[in-house]
Amino acid sequence: MTHLSVEMLAADATEPITSAGHAQLGIAVLAGIAVIVLLITKFKLHAFLSLIIGSLVLGAVAGAPLDKAITSFSTGLGTTVAGTGVLIALGAVLGRLLADSGGADQIVDTILAKSSRSAMPWAMVLIAGIVGLPIFFEVGIVLLIPVVLLVAKRGNFSLMRIGIPALAGLSVMHGLIPPHPGPLAAIDAVKANLGITLALGVVVAIPTAIIAGPVFSRYAARWVDIQPPETMVPERAGDDLEKRPGFGITVATVLLPVVMMLAKALVDIVVDDPEHTLQRIFDVVGSPLIALLTAVLVAMFTLGRAAGFTRGRIAGTVEKSLGPIAGVVLIVGAGGGFKQTLVDAGVGQMILDVSKGWNISALLLAWLIAVAIRLATGSATVATISAAGLVGPLAADLSTTHAALLVLAIGCGSLFFSHVNDAGFWLVKEYFGMSVGQTLKTWSVMETLISVVGIGCVLLLSLVL
């Protein structure tokens, strides 16, 4: 069997790889992913370390010199952290300001106060969608769990009738909408337009969240009829504050970066001239870094100062927000290193060559690859980044719109059937006081619905755009 070094393949990526090379690279990919899965699930090794080891195994089985594999991994890690690490950090700061100022509580309480009993599941998916825009899934769960348990208890609802819509709203945002780490990394790998991806992501997210949330919760409540566990109701940040920001200004602050990025996408479409002054202005204004930085600075006044925070407390809130995301940034960076090892080994070109003979959409292929990695590793972020690295070459011949849809297809695949190797599975199980079987029948089915409905919407959009 021919030994193919990373350097050789990277330099000759445009040439077809021999069938022997295909076989060896295929084995290398399987070996790398298998090692990552085994280390995460069996040996409980941290995903950051598992990804490093898996990348080295991939390079070694592909026949690459160890120093070249290390260089590929380091390059990918550095590039990914440079491209998404700052954005993740800014998103974490915005999320912490939203939580600690009581702004999240204000959004929740206002919407619930104006919702009838029959509209409560719809209110929950709306709350989760708004709150989930700038914050990570795990943080969103921690924010919303007290509300879910309180509403279910006071309104005498089945916990699933209220909880599933909230989880669906958070999960859809996490998998499809920037500035969450997975979508950002996929956009970077596929070289998609962030504004267009964001706009199309919202179009896909709305029907997906509705079907997997309020609609599915009817059936989930019949399958698993449980009451809120009394011991799982934590304190809410807003309860200890003398005042908190208003509903309108809080929502406006949360949506500010989204509006700025969408404005850039709109100007790009309407003006379509990179040298035009207006487009150049919005290229800066609508860049993710500037949009999120602006939102954070605005939030210090509209959320922090409105809650009566001193400058010192605002600075402390910002500092507290950065510590917990160190692990997220490192995992995302290591996922980028694994992706770069895949690319430099020629795996992306191999998939491009092999799939040319298949009568299958690039979008569906991307979804299937993300599904496979998601089922194996349990991590939506790892699945998104790895799949984006594998199918990146397929985006070369796609239009701007279809490149954005490719990112969304990957995001949908990354959410497929969360089970026992996913930290989110156990988080939901423990917070809702369910058994493993009950969690599979509700949370896992909901995640699968999001994935399947999402890719269906993506494929439909690909027919008309």
N, C-alpha and C positions, 0 to 999 in steps of 0.2 A: 504494500500500500504506500502511495506517495506521501512523504512528509511535507506539510505545507506550513511554512513559518508565517507569523503575523506580518512580518515585514514584506515577504514575497506577495502575500495576498493583498495587502493594502496598496502595494505599488502596481498590482496588476488586476485591480478590482473590476475593470471593464471587460476582461477576457473571460470567456466561459470556463468554469471549473470542471475538471474531468470527473467522470462518474465515481472514480475511486476517491477523489477529493470530496465529492458530495457525501459519500458514505462516511468518510472519516469525520467530516465536520458535523454531520448529523449525530454520530456517536458522541462527539465532543460536547455538543449542546445538551444532549440527554444526560451525559455524565455530570456536566456542570450543574444543571438544574437538579438532578437527583441528589448530588452532594449538598446543595443548599437546603433542599427539602428535608433530607435526613438529619442534618445538623440542627435545623430549626425545630423540627417536630420530635425527633427521637432523643437528641442530646440537649435540647433546650438551649442551644447556643444562640447568642444575640444575633439578630439578622445582619447587623453591620459586619461582624466577624464571619458569619456564614457566607455572605456575598463575596468577601475578599477571597476566602478559601475556594469557593465555587468558581470564581473567575480564574484563579491559578490552575485549577483542575481542567477547566475548559481549554485554556491555552496549552497546557501540557499534552492533553489528549489530541489536540489539533496539530501537534508537532511543532509548536512554537518554542523558541528558546525562552527560558524563564525570565531573563532580563527584559525581553520584548513584551512578554505578557504583563510584567509588572509595570512597564512604561505605559502600556495601553490602559491598564486599570487606573493608574495614577492620573493620566490625562483625562480620562472620562470622569473620574471623581472631581477633579479640579474644575473642569468645564461645567459640570452639573451644579456644583455648589455655587460657582460664580454666577450661573444663569438663574438659579432658583433659590439659593440659600438666603439671599437678602430679602427676597419676596416672601419666603416662608416666615422669616423673622418679623417683617413688617406686619404680615397677617396675624401673627401671634400677638404682637403689641396691640393691634386694633381690637382683637378678640378679648384680650385681658381688660382693656379700657371699657369695652362694652359690658363685660361681666361685672367688674368691680364697682363701676359707677352706678349700677342698678339699671342701666339702659336696657339690658336684655329683659330684666324683670318688667320694665315699663312697657316694652313691646308686647310681652306675653299678657300682662294684666289688662292692657287696653283692648286687645283683640278679644280676649275671653269675656270681658265685660259686655261687649257688643254682640256676642254670639248666642244664638238660641241653642237649645239642647240638640236639635237635629243637625245643626251646623257645626257642632263642636269638633267632629273629626276633620272637617274641612278647615276649621280655624287652626287646628294643630298642625296640619301640613303646611299652612301658610306661615305660621310662626316659625316652624323648623326651617322653611325655605329662606326666610328673611334672616333669622339668626345664624343659619348655617352658611351664609354667603362668605363672611370673612374669617370663620373659625374652623378648626379641625373637628372631625367627626367625634372624637373622644371628648373634647371640650364641650361640644354641642350637647352630647348626652348628659354630661354632668350638669349643664345649665338647665336642660329641659326636664330631667327626671323628676325634680321636685314638683314641677307644674303638672306633669303627666299624672303622677301619683295623687296629687291634691285634687285635680279635676275629676279623676276616676272615682275617688273616694266621696267627694262632696256631691257629685252628680249621680252616684250609684251606677257608673258605667262599668262594663267589662274593661279590664286593663288593656286588653288587646285593641278594643275599639278606639281608645285614645292613644295608646302607645305606638301602634303600627304606623299611623299617619305621621307621627313625629319622627320616627326612625326612618321612614321612607323619604321625607323631606331632607333630612340630614344626609342620608346616604347618597341620594341623587346629586346633591350639591358637591359632596366629597368626590364623587367619581367623574363628574362631567364639567364642573364649572371652575375656571381659574378664579382666584389665585390659589386653589388647593394644590398641594405638591404634585400629585400624579398628573393631572391635566397640564400643569405648567411644564413638567419634564417632558411629557409627550409632545407638546407644542414645539419645544426646543429641538427634540430629536427628529421630528417630522418636518421641521421648518414651516409650520403652519402659521397663518395670520391669527394673532391672539384675539383681536377684536371680532373677527368673523367667527372664530371658534366659540367665543363667549356668546355671541348673538344666537348662533345655531344651537349651542348648548342649552340656552334658555328655552328655545322652541322645542327641543327634545325633552327637556326636564319636566315641563309642565304636564303634558299628558302622562308621562311615565310616573311621576310622583302621584298623580291622581289615581291611576289604576292600581299601583302598588300600595297606595296609602289608604284613603277613605274607602275606596271600592273593595279592596282585598280585606280590609279590617273587619268587614261584615262576616266574612267566612272564617277569618282567624279567631274572632270572638266566639264563634260556634264550636270550633275545634278545640280551643283552649280557653275555657271560661274561668278566669282567676281574678282574685281581688288584689288590690295593692298591698304589698308587704309593709307592715307598719314600721319596721326597723330601718327601712331604706329611705326615709324622708329626711334629707339633710337640710341644713340651714341655707337660706337664700341670702345672697350678698345684699340685695336691696332692703332686706328687713332691718338691717343695722344702720341704715343711713337716715339722716334727718330729712334730706331732700334728694331727688334724683332727676335726671334730665327728662324733658318732655318727650312724648311719643313721636311727634313730627320731626323734631330735630334729630332724634336718635335714628329714625329710619333714613332720614336724608344723609346722615353721616355714614351709615352702613352702605348705602347705595352709591355714595359719591365716587368711589373708584370704579365701580361698574359703569356708571354713566360716563365717566371720563374715557374709559377704554372703548365703550360703544360709540362715543362721539368720534374718536379717531377712526374707527372702522367705517362709519358713515361718511366722513370726509374723504377717506381713501377711495370709496366707491364713487362718490359724486364728483370729486375733483380729478382724481386719477392722473395726477401730474406730480412726481416726486420733487420737482423744482419749484412748484407753486408755493408762495409764502404761507398760505393758509394750511396747506397740507404739512409743510415743515413744522409749523407751530404745533399742530395737533399730533404730529409724530412724537413730539416731546411731551406735550400735555397728556396724551393718551398712552404713553409707555407705562407698563406695569409698575416700574420702579417709582416714577413720578406720581402716578395715580394713587398708589398705596401710601407713599410718603406723605402726600397731601392729606389723605384721609386720616392718617395717624396724627399729623400736626393739628388738623381741624378738630379731631376727637379729643385732644388734650383740653380744648376750650369748651366744645359743645357737650362733651360727656364728663370729663374730669372736673373742670371748673364748675360746671352746672351742678355737680354732686357735692360741691363744697370742698373738693380736694385742694390742698396746698400744693405749691410747686414741689415740695419734698415728697409728698405722697404720690404725685403723678410720676416723679422720677422713680420712686420705689415700685410703682405698678409696672412701669416699663421694664425695670430690671428683673422683676419676678417673672415677667412673661417670657424672657429669653432663655432661662435655665431649662425648663421642661422640653423645649423644642430642639435641644442639642442632639438628642438621639434621633429625632425625625430627620434633621438635616444630614446627619451622618448616614442614616439608612438610605435616604434619597441619593446622596452622593455616591455611596457604594453601589446602589442600583445603576447609577450612571456609569460607574467604572465597569460593572458587569456588561452593560450595554455596549460600551466602547470596545471591550474585549471581543464581544460578539461581532461587532462591525469590522474590527481590524483583522479578525480571523477569516473574514470573507463570508460569514454566515448570512448576512443580509443579501449579498449578491447571489449566494446559493439559493435562497428562498425565491429571489427574483427569477433566476434561471429555471428552477423546478416548477414554479407556479405559472410560468408562461404557457405551459401545455395544459393547464387546468382550466376548466370552464367554470370558474368561481370568481366572484367579485373580490377585489382587493379589500373592500370593507368587511366582507364576511370572513375572509382569510385572517384579517387582523383581529377580528372578534374571537375567532376560534383559538388563535394562538394565545390571546390574553386569557381566555377561559381556562385553557390547559394549565397555564402558569399559576393562575389564581387558585384552581383546585389543588395544585401541587404545593404551593407555598403558603397559602392562606392570607397573603398580603396583597391588597388592592394596589398599593403603591409599587411594590416590586413587580407585580404583573403588568402594570401600566408601562413602567420604564423599560422592562425587559422586552415586552412585545413591541414597543415603539422602536427599540433598537433593531429588532429583527425585521420589521416591515418598513423601516425608514426608506430603503431604496425604492419601494413601490410608490412613494409619494412624488418621485422625480417627474413622472409623466402625468401627474394629476393636476387639475385646475386648483386655484386657491380655495374655492368652495369645497371641493372634494378632499383636499388635504385636511381641511378643518373637520370634515365628516370622518376622515380616517382616525383622527385623534379621538373623536366621540365614540367611534366603533370600538377602539381599544379601551376607552373608559368604561363602556357598557360591559365588555367582556371581563374587565377586572373586578366586577361586582358579583359575578355569577356564584351562586350557592356557597355562601359562607358556612363553614362547618368547624369541626373541633380544632383545626390548626390555625384558626383566625382569632386573634385577641378580641376583636369586636364581638364574636360569638359569645365568649365567656363574660364579657362586660354586660351585654344585654341579659344573658341568663341570670347573672347574679343580681343585677339591679331590679329585674322584674320577678325574681324569686321563682323561676321556672326550672323544670327538669331538662335534661339534655334532649329528650324526645319532644317535649313541648317547644323548646327553642328551635329545633329542626322544623317543626310543623308551622312555625310562625315566622320567625326571623329569617331562617334559611330560605323558605319559600318566597318570602317578600324580596330578598336580594335577587333570587333567580328571576322573579317577575320583572324587577327593574332592569336586569340585564337583557332579557328577551324582548320586552316591550321597547326598551331603548334602542336596540339594534334594529327592530322593526321600523321605528320612526326614522332612524338614520338611513335605512335602505329606501324608505319612501321619499325622503328628502332628496336622495341621490338621483331619483327618477325625474324630479321636477326642477332641480337646480343645475 
